[in-house]
C-alpha cells in the first residue's frame, strides 16, 4: 500500500545526522579496525545507512591496511524487501564503491538480500545491527503473515506493529559482544503490545541508551512517528543512559544523559520519571485505597446502546444510563440521554421471556448478535455483552477519565451512570478523596508523569489508561494538611484550575 510520495506505509527514510549517530552507537567507527566486524541493516531502504557504512569501512581499510572489498563482501549484509528500493540500494552501493576508488565488479551479490527479513535464516551472528525498521500497523499486516509471525515470534502480542518483530529477530542475531541501535516509533515503550519486547530486553539484554525524541524531526519527511533511539547490547544489564527532549531540534552530539538503573522487567516507568518512585511521601493510586476500572464493552454498541427515543418500549428495569467519553468535555457533564441495555440479572443472563419487549428487540437483532465472537464461542450467550454489567457500580461514586476525549476537567459521577468502555473510572469509599485525586491528576505535577510514562495523543495530551494510572505515584493523601485538603476540595467544586495547581505544586515543592 503506497502513500502519496510513492512510498509504502512504514517506509520512512532517516536523515544523515541520525545515521551517523546510530553507527557511532554500535561502535562502527572508521577510526576502529573494521576488518572482521559483521554489520547488518535489516531494512536498508534505498541506502542511507549502507553508503555511510561503506565509507567508514573504506577509511578503516586504509588505516589498518586490510582488503576493503573482501571485508565488505564478507561482513556487510543489507536486506530490503521492496524491489524498487532494493534496486536503488544496489545502485547506490555500486556508485559509492566506484567513488571510493574501487572496482565494483568485485562486489558480491551476497551483500544484498531482497527478501522479507522476518522470514530469513542467517548463518551467522552480527556484531552491529542498525537501522530504521518499517512501521506497519497490526491491521495492515497481511493475514497469512500474521499467522506465520505468531508461530515464530514471542513478541507478536496484542496489536503489535511490525517493527516489534524487527527488534526481536535482530536482537536474536547479535553476537556475544553485539550491539543494536534502532530509530523507530516510541509507542512500544508505553503500549501493551510492547510489553513482551520490553520484558525480553530487560531480562536478556542491556538497554544501554534510550533517547525519546518524539518532538524532533529525524526523518527526511514530516511524519507522525513519535521517534526514539534505542541502543541495546548483549551482556548483563547495568545502567541506562536516558534522554528526553521537548525541543523540535536536538543536536545528538551534545546531549546530556541521565544515568539510571536499567529496567528489570516489562515496566520501564523509572526511565521516564524524574521522581524517586520509592520516596516515602509517594504511593501509587491503588496503594491508597482507590480501585481503577474501565467501562462496559458490549461488542455491538449500535444494538446495546440507544438514545431514550430509540428504546421501543424496552422494560425500564433493563435500561441503565451510560456515559460516553464525548459527554465528558468542557466544564459540565453533558449526558446525551443514552442507555445501555442490560442483559444480566445479577451474575447471570436474564430470562428473556420475562421481558417480552426486550426479547422482541433482541430477536430482531439476533442475526447481528450471533456474528460476534462471544456468541460463536457459546451460542446460548448470544445476547450477552462482552463485559458483565455490575449494578453496584452505578450507585458507586467514581472519578471518570475519558481515554481519548482530551478533557481538561475530570468529572465525578456521584452514582447515577454506568461508564462506557472508552471511559476509565476510579472508585473510593470517600468522595472527597476522589475530588483530591482529581485535583492531583489535573495538576502539572501529575500531567508530567502521565505524559512521560503514558501514551500521548497528537497535541501532547496524555491518555488516561489503567496501565498508566497504576504506575504513576501521587502524594500520600493522609499526609496532606487539613488546610490543603479543604482548599483542594473547594478548588475542585469551583473548577478553579489555578488554585488546584498552585496547591499541588506548592506541596510537591516542599517534599522534593
C-alpha positions in Angstrom: 0.0 0.0 0.0 1.6 3.3 -1.1 1.4 6.8 0.2 1.2 10.0 -1.9 5.0 10.2 -2.2 5.1 6.7 -3.7 6.5 5.0 -0.6 4.8 2.1 1.1 3.2 2.6 4.6 6.1 2.0 7.0 8.7 3.3 4.6 10.4 6.4 6.1 14.0 7.4 5.4 16.4 8.7 8.0 18.4 11.9 7.9 22.2 11.8 7.9 22.8 13.1 11.4 20.8 10.1 12.8 22.6 7.7 10.5 26.0 8.9 11.9 24.7 8.7 15.5 23.4 5.1 15.2 26.6 3.9 13.6 28.6 5.6 16.4 26.3 4.0 18.9 27.2 0.5 17.8 30.9 1.2 17.5 31.1 1.0 13.8 33.8 3.7 13.6 36.2 4.5 10.8 38.9 5.0 13.4 38.5 1.4 14.5 39.7 -1.8 12.8 36.5 -3.0 11.0 38.1 -5.8 9.1 36.2 -8.5 10.9 33.2 -6.6 12.2 29.9 -8.0 10.9 27.2 -5.5 10.4 23.5 -5.9 9.3 20.9 -3.5 8.2 17.5 -5.4 8.2 15.5 -2.8 6.4 18.0 -1.0 4.2 15.6 1.1 2.0 17.5 3.0 -0.7 20.8 3.0 1.1 21.2 5.9 3.6 22.9 3.7 6.2 24.6 1.5 3.6 26.5 4.4 2.0 27.8 5.6 5.3 28.7 2.0 6.4 30.8 1.6 3.3 32.5 4.9 3.6 33.6 4.1 7.1 34.8 0.7 6.1 36.9 2.2 3.3 38.6 4.6 5.8 39.2 1.8 8.2 40.7 -0.4 5.5 43.2 2.3 4.5 44.1 3.0 8.1 44.5 -0.7 9.2 45.7 -2.0 5.8 43.2 -4.7 5.0 41.3 -5.6 1.8 38.3 -3.3 1.6 36.2 -5.3 -0.9 37.0 -8.6 0.8 35.8 -7.2 4.2 32.7 -5.6 2.5 31.7 -8.9 0.9 32.3 -10.9 4.0 30.8 -8.7 6.7 28.1 -6.4 5.4 24.5 -7.6 4.8 21.8 -5.3 3.5 18.2 -6.6 3.5 15.4 -4.8 1.6 12.0 -6.3 0.7 10.6 -3.7 -1.8 12.1 -4.4 -5.2 12.3 -0.8 -6.4 14.1 0.2 -3.2 16.3 -2.8 -3.4 17.4 -1.9 -7.0 18.1 1.7 -5.8 20.1 0.3 -2.9 22.3 -1.8 -5.1 22.9 1.2 -7.4 23.8 3.5 -4.5 26.3 1.0 -3.1 27.9 0.3 -6.5 28.3 4.0 -7.1 29.9 4.7 -3.7 32.3 1.9 -4.2 33.4 3.4 -7.5 33.6 6.9 -5.9 35.9 5.5 -3.2 38.3 4.3 -6.0 37.4 0.6 -6.1 36.2 -1.7 -8.9 32.6 -2.5 -8.2 32.9 -5.7 -10.3 34.4 -7.2 -7.2 31.2 -6.6 -5.2 29.4 -9.9 -4.5 25.7 -10.4 -4.6 25.8 -11.9 -1.1 25.9 -8.4 0.3 22.4 -7.7 -0.9 19.3 -9.6 0.1 15.9 -8.9 -1.5 13.6 -10.7 0.9 11.4 -10.4 4.0 13.8 -10.1 6.8 11.3 -11.7 9.2 11.4 -14.9 7.2 15.2 -15.1 6.6 17.6 -17.6 8.2 21.1 -16.2 8.7 24.1 -18.5 9.0 26.0 -16.1 11.4 25.5 -13.6 14.1 26.3 -9.9 13.8 28.4 -7.5 15.9 26.5 -4.4 14.8 22.9 -4.1 13.7 21.5 -0.7 12.8 18.5 0.8 11.1 15.1 2.3 10.9 12.7 -0.7 10.9 9.4 -0.3 9.0 6.2 0.9 10.7 3.2 -1.2 9.7 0.2 -1.2 12.0 -1.2 -4.5 13.0 -4.4 -4.1 11.0 -2.4 -3.6 7.8 -0.3 -6.7 8.2 -1.3 -9.5 5.7 -3.3 -12.2 7.4 -1.0 -15.0 6.3 2.0 -13.1 7.5 0.3 -12.7 10.9 -0.3 -16.4 11.2 3.4 -17.1 10.4 4.6 -14.4 12.8 2.5 -15.8 15.7 4.3 -19.1 15.3 7.8 -17.6 15.1 7.9 -14.5 17.3 7.3 -14.4 21.1 6.8 -10.6 21.0 3.9 -10.6 18.4 1.3 -9.9 21.0 -1.9 -7.9 21.1 -1.9 -5.5 18.2 1.9 -5.3 17.7 3.3 -3.1 14.9 5.7 -4.9 12.5 8.8 -3.1 13.9 8.4 -5.1 17.2 9.3 -8.2 15.3 12.3 -6.5 13.7 13.6 -5.8 17.2 13.1 -9.4 18.3 14.8 -11.0 15.3 17.6 -8.5 15.3 18.3 -9.0 19.0 18.4 -12.7 18.5 21.0 -12.2 15.7 23.5 -10.3 17.9 26.9 -11.9 18.5 28.2 -12.3 22.1 29.5 -8.8 22.0 26.9 -7.5 19.6 25.1 -4.2 19.9 22.0 -2.9 18.1 20.8 0.7 17.6 17.4 1.5 16.0 15.4 4.6 15.4 11.7 4.0 15.4 8.4 4.9 17.0 8.4 5.1 20.8 4.9 3.5 21.1 6.4 0.2 22.2 7.8 1.9 25.3 4.3 2.6 26.6 1.8 0.4 24.8 0.6 -3.0 25.8 1.8 -4.5 22.6 5.4 -3.6 23.5 5.2 -5.4 26.8 6.7 -8.7 25.7 9.6 -6.8 23.9 10.3 -4.7 26.9 10.4 -7.8 29.1 12.7 -9.6 26.6 15.2 -6.7 26.6 15.1 -6.2 30.4 15.7 -9.9 31.1 18.1 -10.9 28.3 19.9 -7.8 27.2 21.3 -4.5 28.4 19.3 -1.4 27.5 22.4 0.8 27.2 20.9 4.0 25.9 17.4 5.4 25.2 16.6 8.8 23.6 12.9 9.8 23.5 12.9 12.5 20.8 9.3 12.4 19.7 9.0 16.1 19.1 12.0 16.2 16.8 12.2 15.6 13.0 14.8 12.9 12.4 13.4 11.7 9.1 13.5 13.2 5.6 9.8 14.0 5.5 7.2 15.1 8.1 5.7 12.0 9.7 3.9 11.4 13.0 6.2 8.7 14.1 7.0 9.6 17.8 10.6 8.7 17.2 13.0 7.3 19.8 16.5 5.8 19.5 17.3 2.7 21.5 20.7 1.1 21.8 20.7 -2.4 23.2 23.7 -4.7 23.9 24.4 -8.2 24.7 25.5 -8.9 28.3 24.4 -8.2 31.8 22.2 -5.2 32.4 23.5 -2.3 34.4 22.8 1.4 33.9 20.8 3.0 31.2 21.7 6.4 29.8 18.4 8.2 29.2 17.5 11.4 27.4 14.1 13.0 26.6 13.7 16.1 24.5 10.9 18.7 24.5 12.6 20.6 21.6 12.0 20.2 17.9 15.7 20.3 17.2 18.2 18.2 19.0 22.0 18.2 18.5 22.7 14.5 19.0 26.4 15.0 19.7 25.7 17.5 22.5 23.1 15.5 24.6 23.5 15.3 28.4 22.1 11.9 29.5 20.6 10.9 32.9 22.2 7.7 34.2 19.6 5.5 35.8 19.2 1.9 36.7 18.3 -0.2 33.7 14.8 -1.7 33.8 14.4 -5.2 35.4 11.1 -6.2 33.8 8.4 -5.0 31.4 7.7 -1.8 33.3 10.1 0.9 32.2 8.4 3.7 34.1 11.6 4.5 36.1 13.3 5.7 32.9 10.7 8.4 32.3 10.1 9.8 35.8 12.3 12.5 37.4 10.9 11.5 40.8 12.1 8.8 43.2 9.2 6.4 43.0 10.1 4.8 46.3 10.0 8.1 48.1 8.3 7.8 51.4 5.8 10.6 50.5 4.6 9.0 47.3 2.5 5.9 46.7 0.5 4.5 43.7 -3.2 5.2 43.3 -4.2 1.6 44.1 -2.0 1.6 47.2 -4.1 4.4 48.7 -7.4 2.5 48.6 -8.6 3.5 45.1 -9.8 1.0 42.5 -9.2 1.5 38.8 -11.5 0.1 36.2 -12.9 0.5 32.7 -16.4 0.8 31.5 -18.5 -1.8 29.7 -17.7 -3.2 26.2 -20.8 -4.6 24.6 -19.4 -6.0 21.3 -22.3 -4.3 19.5 -22.8 -0.7 20.6 -25.4 0.0 17.9 -27.6 -2.6 19.4 -26.9 -2.3 23.1 -26.6 1.5 23.4 -29.6 3.5 22.5 -31.0 7.0 23.0 -34.1 7.4 25.0 -36.2 8.0 21.9 -35.0 4.7 20.3 -35.9 2.2 23.1 -39.1 0.9 21.6 -40.8 0.1 24.9 -38.0 -2.0 26.3 -38.6 -2.6 30.0 -37.1 0.2 32.2 -35.6 -2.3 34.6 -33.3 -3.4 31.6 -32.0 0.1 31.0 -29.0 1.9 32.6 -27.9 5.5 31.8 -24.5 5.3 30.2 -21.7 7.9 29.9 -19.6 8.0 26.8 -16.3 9.9 26.5 -17.7 12.6 24.3 -20.1 13.6 27.0 -17.2 14.4 29.3 -16.0 17.6 27.7 -15.8 21.2 28.9 -16.8 22.2 32.4 -20.1 20.4 32.6 -21.1 16.7 32.3 -23.5 16.6 29.4 -25.3 13.2 29.4 -26.8 12.6 25.9 -29.7 10.5 27.1 -28.1 7.3 26.1 -28.8 4.0 27.8 -27.1 0.6 27.8 -29.4 -2.3 27.6 -28.6 -4.7 30.4 -29.0 -8.4 29.6 -27.9 -9.5 33.1 -29.9 -10.4 36.2 -27.2 -10.4 38.9 -24.3 -12.6 37.7 -26.4 -14.5 35.2 -28.1 -13.6 31.9 -31.7 -12.6 32.4 -34.5 -14.9 31.2 -35.8 -13.2 28.1 -39.3 -14.5 28.3 -39.7 -12.4 31.5 -39.1 -9.3 29.4 -41.2 -9.5 26.2 -40.2 -6.1 24.8 -36.5 -6.9 25.4 -37.0 -10.4 23.9 -38.6 -9.0 20.8 -35.9 -6.4 20.4 -33.0 -8.9 20.8 -34.7 -11.3 18.4 -35.0 -8.6 15.8 -31.2 -8.1 16.0 -30.3 -11.8 16.6 -28.5 -12.3 13.3 -26.1 -9.5 14.0 -25.5 -10.5 17.7 -24.8 -14.1 16.6 -21.9 -13.0 14.4 -19.9 -11.8 17.4 -17.1 -13.9 18.7 -18.7 -14.3 22.1 -21.8 -15.8 20.6 -19.9 -18.1 18.3 -17.9 -19.3 21.3 -21.1 -20.2 23.2 -24.4 -19.9 21.3 -26.5 -19.7 24.5 -24.8 -16.4 25.3 -25.9 -14.8 22.0 -27.4 -11.7 23.7 -24.6 -11.2 26.2 -22.4 -8.1 26.4 -18.7 -8.8 26.3 -18.3 -7.3 29.8 -20.7 -8.2 32.6 -22.7 -5.2 33.8 -22.3 -4.8 37.6 -25.3 -2.9 39.0 -23.4 -1.9 42.2 -21.1 0.3 40.0 -24.0 2.6 39.0 -24.5 3.8 42.6 -20.8 4.0 43.4 -19.2 7.4 43.2 -16.5 7.4 40.6 -13.9 9.7 39.1 -14.3 9.5 35.3 -11.3 9.6 32.9 -12.2 9.6 29.2 -9.4 7.8 27.3 -9.4 9.8 24.1 -11.6 12.9 24.7 -8.7 15.1 25.8 -10.9 16.6 28.6 -9.4 19.3 30.7 -11.7 18.7 33.7 -12.2 15.4 35.4 -15.8 14.7 36.4 -17.1 12.7 39.4 -20.3 10.8 39.0 -21.9 10.7 42.4 -23.8 7.5 41.5 -26.1 7.9 38.5 -24.4 6.4 35.5 -22.5 3.4 34.1 -19.3 4.2 32.1 -18.8 3.1 28.5 -15.7 1.2 27.5 -13.8 4.3 26.4 -14.1 5.7 29.9 -11.8 4.6 32.7 -13.0 5.2 36.3 -11.6 5.3 39.8 -13.7 4.5 42.8 -13.1 5.2 46.6 -15.4 5.0 49.6 -14.8 8.7 50.3 -16.0 11.1 47.6 -13.7 13.8 49.0 -10.7 11.5 48.3 -11.9 11.3 44.7 -12.0 15.1 44.5 -8.5 15.4 45.8 -7.3 12.7 43.4 -8.9 14.6 40.5 -7.0 17.7 41.5 -3.8 15.8 41.6 -4.4 14.2 38.2 -5.2 17.6 36.7 -2.0 19.2 38.1 1.2 19.9 36.3 3.0 17.5 38.7 0.8 14.6 37.6 0.5 15.6 33.9 4.2 15.4 33.6 4.2 11.9 35.0 1.3 10.8 32.7 2.9 12.4 29.7 6.3 10.7 30.4 5.1 7.1 31.1 1.8 7.1 29.2 0.7 7.3 25.6 0.2 10.8 24.3 -2.4 11.8 21.7 -1.4 14.2 18.9 -1.2 17.6 20.6 0.5 16.3 23.7 -2.5 15.4 25.8 -1.9 12.3 27.9 -4.3 9.3 27.5 -5.8 8.0 30.7 -5.3 4.2 30.7 -5.4 1.7 33.5 -1.8 0.5 32.8 -0.6 4.1 33.1 -2.7 5.1 36.1 -1.4 2.1 38.1 2.2 3.3 37.5 2.0 6.9 38.5 2.9 8.0 42.0 0.9 10.6 44.0 1.5 12.3 47.3 0.1 10.2 50.2 -3.3 11.7 50.9 -3.2 11.2 54.6 0.0 13.3 54.8 -1.8 16.4 53.3 -2.7 19.1 55.8 -6.3 19.7 56.7 -5.9 23.1 55.1 -4.6 21.7 51.9 -7.5 19.2 51.8 -10.1 21.9 52.3 -8.5 24.1 49.7 -8.3 21.2 47.1 -11.9 20.2 47.7 -13.1 23.7 47.3 -11.0 24.3 44.2 -12.4 21.1 42.6 -16.0 22.2 43.4 -15.5 25.6 41.9 -13.5 24.3 38.9 -10.6 26.6 39.9 -7.6 25.1 38.0 -5.1 27.7 39.1 -5.8 27.1 42.7 -5.6 23.3 42.3 -2.3 23.5 40.5 -0.8 26.1 42.9 -1.6 23.9 46.0 -0.2 20.7 44.4 2.9 22.4 43.1 3.5 24.1 46.5 3.1 20.8 48.3 5.3 18.9 45.9 8.0 21.6 46.1 8.1 21.1 49.8 8.6 17.3 49.6 11.2 17.2 46.8 
